[in-house]
């Protein structure tokens, strides 16, 4: 949204309009948009028109991405791997406008083909260039609960051996929480849990409940100064990391 993308609520509103449903049908449902997308697939026999609408409306001009300080910092920090649950290609555009090589990964073939020495952008919930890769409906999310897809296996391997920084993410996704729980159990059973790399999540505000639960999985909660704008705070946070990396 920082570069002009619609919100998830825009997607929900579009689905309700297309399906001629009253907003009340999803009141109180945490995963209402997944159920709406599932109903859309059942009613239309596929996701083609919705995917085309998403592709058209989730596009941002490259000059807006180029002007985004947040995207510039992500590129300059030179992370070895970036996982994103977004379908858009703003991250790829950011690497292109700042002349940095990258490899986009949305399926098993792209895992095998990805060159070493460049940032791997892993489209964890799929990519607009590959309809079959999109994780959008309730069935798509339920199918991922087995965590045996190529991208899940790759993430498990990375999470076992690397420090992970979660940004722009609420940690409320049940799929991700279950995956983190399974990784934690793997370390518990290994007999070497004290050697697990620490990970971090940057969130808009402190929450003692989430902080305690995340700490159990080895994830430390990081929050901005009280009253700071979330977008500005995230830019300052990443800029501080950049300064420290350059200094070291």
N, C-alpha and C positions, 0 to 999 in steps of 0.2 A: 504493500500500500504506500510505502514511502516514495515510490517512483510512479504512482498513479494506478496501480492494479486495483480492481474491484475487491471488495471484502467478501468473505464467505457468505455474509448475509445477502449480498447481491446474487450469489449463486442460488441460495435458498429461495429468494423472491422469484427468480427466473423459473425455477423448477415448479413452484406453486402456481405461477401464472400459466406455464405450459401445460400443466396437468389439470388446470381449472379446479384447484383445491383451495379451501379456506385455510388460512394460517393456523387456525386452532387445531388442525389435525396433528401438528407436531409439537404442540405445547407440552412442556415437561419431558420431552425426549432428547437426551443428550446427543444421540447420533441421528437426529432427525434428517439431516441432509443425506446421509447414507441410505436411509430408508426411502427418501424421496427419489434418489437416483435409482434405487432398485425398482421402485414402482414405474419410473420412467422407462427402464429397460423392458419391463414386463408389458407395458402399454404400447411401446413403439417397436418392440421386437429387436432392439439394439440401441447402441449409444451414439451412433453416427452423427445425428443432428446436434445432440448436446455437445459432443466433442468438437464439432465444427464451431459452435457458438462459443465454447470456451477458448478455442484457438484464436478466434477473432477478437474476443473481449479481454483476453489475458495477455495481449501484446502491448509492449511499451516501446516507444521510439528509442533508438539507440542513443540519441543525444541526451535523453533524460537519464538513462542508465549511466552514461559517461559523466554526467554532472553529479551523480550520487556519491557523496563522500563515503557512505557506508559500503557500497559495492567496491569502491576504489581500495578501501582498507582491507576488505576480504581478499581481494586480488593480491595486494602488496604483502600480506602476511604469509603468503606462499604455503598455505596448509597442504600437506600431502594428499589429504582426502577430504572432500566436502560431501556430506549426505544432505539431501534436501527432500522434504515431502511435498514441495511445490511442483506443479506440472509445467509452469512457464519456463522460458529459457533466458531469464534475465541474468542469471549467473554466467551462463555461457557468453551472453552478449558483453557482460562486464570484462571477461577475460579477453574477448576479441578487441574491444575498443581500447583496452590498455596493453594490447600486443603481448599477451602472456599465453603460452601454449597450455592446453588442457585436454583431457579426454572425457567425453560424456559416456556414462555407463547406465543403461537401463535394462540390460538383459545379459544372459550368460555369454553370448558371442562377444559383446563389448567388454566384458570382464577379461576374456582371453586375449582380445586384440589391444587392450589399453597399453600404451608404451610406459615404460618406467621414467622417472625423472620429471614428470609433469603432474599437475594437480588433477586428481580424478574426481569429477563431479558425478556423484551417484544419485540418480533420480529414483529415490526409494519407493515412491508411490507412482512411478511411471512418467512417461514423456509424451508430449503431443505428437511426436514423430512416429510413435508406435502405439496404436490404439490398444493392442492386446496387453500392453504393459501397464495401462492405467488402473490404479486402485481407487475406485470411486464409489461403488455401490456396497450395500451391506454384504452381499455374497463375496465381493472382492476382499473386504476386510476380514471376514470370517475365514476365507481360504488361507489368508496369511497367518492365521493363528498357529498353524503347524510349524512355521518358521523354517521351512525346508526349501524355499525358493533360493535361487543363486544369490540374490541380493541379501537375503537374510543370513545365509551362510557366510557371505563376505563380511557383513556387519558383525556377526558373532566373533569372527576371527579378529577383526579390528578392535572390538571392544574388550577382548581378552588381553590384548597385548599393548594397547595404546591409551594415552590420556585423551579423553573426548571433551570438547567444549560444546555444550548445547546453547544456541542463541536463537532468539525469536521463537521460542517454543514453550508451550505451557506445561509440558510433561504430563498432560491429562489424557493423552491418547492411550487407550487400554492396550493396544497392540504393542506399543513401545514399552509401556510399563511391564507387561508380561515378559517381553524379551529381556529387559534389564533384570527382572527377577530371575529368569532362567540362567542368565550369565552369572549373577550372584551365586546361585545354587551350584553352578559349575565350579566356581572358586572355592565354595565351602566344601564340596566333596573332594577337591584336589588335594587338600592338606597343606596348601600353600597360599591361603587367603590373604596373609599379611603382605604378600608380594604383588597384590593386584594394583595396577596403576590407578592413581586418583583421577577422578573426572569432575567436571564443573558444569553448572547450569547458570546462565545469566537470566534473571527474572525481574520484572518491573517492581515487585515489592516483596518484602519478607513474609513468609508464611510458616509459623512454627510447626504446623502439621506436616507440610510438604518437606520442610527442612529435615525433620527427624526421619521421615520415611526414605528420603533420598540419601541421607547420610548412611543409612543401613546398607544401601547398595554401593557405597563408596563415592557418592556424588555430592560435592559441596555446593551450597547455594550462594550465589553472588548477587548482590542487589545494588542499584545506584543510590546516590545520596537522596535523602528524603526530599520530595517535591520536584525532583529533576524530571524533565520530559523524557519519556522512555527512549524515543529515537535519538535524542541528543546524548542521553546517558550511554547508549550503546556505542555511538560513534566515539565518545570520549574513552570508553572502556577499551575498544579495539585500538584506538590511537595510542593509548598508554601501553598496550601490549607491543605495538610496533616500536615505540621508543625503547622499551626494555630489550626487545630482541636485537635491535640495532646496536644498543650499548654493549650487549654481551658478545 
